[in-house]
Amino acid sequence: MKTVTGNGNEWIREEFHQIDFGDKRLKERFFETAGLLSSKASGSIYPSCHGSWSQAKGAYRFFSNERVSKSALFRTHCVQTQKRLEGHSLVFSLQDTSELNFDSHKKTEGLGSISKAYHKHKMGLMLHASLMVTQEGLPLGLSSLKCWSRVSREETPQEKQRRLYQSTMKEKESIKWIETLYETAALIPKDTCLITLGDREADIFELFRVASSLKTFFIIRNRKDRKFIDEKGKKTTVQTALSSGWLPIRNNLVYGPTNKDASRHIHEKVHVSAISVKEQPPPEGVAPVEWVLLTNLTATDALEAEEKVNWYRLR
């Protein structure tokens, strides 16, 4: 893997040397603007441009140019990410969602709710990304990036639950995990093993099913005491039987608008191991950290389970 030394400007030019806006002047403006913003990533455009109105105007003009698209920028980065993935037998996709809070920007258009509240909403944008890393924790780049504004709804908890129940998987925000997995798997070299790491929000049946169908793996933190069918064909729960078993994947009818008489039979099965993790010993006066991790990787003894726990800690 090629390493670029020096300041951020050199890395930017190396990373995006293939980008094409159809105008060499735009390309140079991109390098100049990106270099300025990277020097003060937490600031707004004007302070990042060192208080220069000419530089700030150039940045604003660049962002408003119709030839400039986020897809072109990210596609160029993904090409470089794919090159850095080569030669690695095992890589991890760290999927996570961030909330970009712009609640104080009262006049900004296009913002959506970033709040879990049912009536009072903080405004901003949602960002879901997949960062690729090696076993040693070395970042290789992003494989997927999604940014959107969430619709603000005035609803009770019961109304929200009913709406989600009557929505298809494609209509739910959870589809971000599935789409990101597909996009990431498309970048992975043929002989490279992909493992998706996700927090409790990623504990959804469809993600398990798709990951297995793509012949990739996952380590996901368990959200609740899920029901499943053990190796003897008996129904139990994760907490009752922390062992390998068949985790039932429900068919699409469960996500669509159906009546109580609709068929809800088990459609597909995914082999899942559950690993119980408890901090030993915890700091004095602090409750121990307790996790349950779900994975389709082999975890038949303590050593294999410890390996998976250490991989999950890369998050």
Buried (B, 14 or more C-beta within 10 A) or exposed (E): EEEEEEEBBEBBBEBBEEBEBEEEEBBEBBBBBBBBBBBEEEEEBBEBBEEEEEBBEBBBEBEEBEEBEEEBBBEBBBBBBBBBBEEBEEBBBBBBBEBEBBEEEEEEEEBBBBBEEBEEBBBBBBBBBBBBBBBEEEEBBBBBBBEEBBEBEEEEEEEEEEEEEEBEBEEBBBBBBBBBBEBBBEBBBEEBBBBBBBBEBBBBBBBBBBBBEBEBBBBBBBBEEBEBBBEEEEEBEBEEBBEBBBBBBBEEBBBBEBEEEEEEEEBBBBBBBBBBBEEEEEEEEEEEEEBBBBBBBBBEEEEBBEEBBEBBEBB
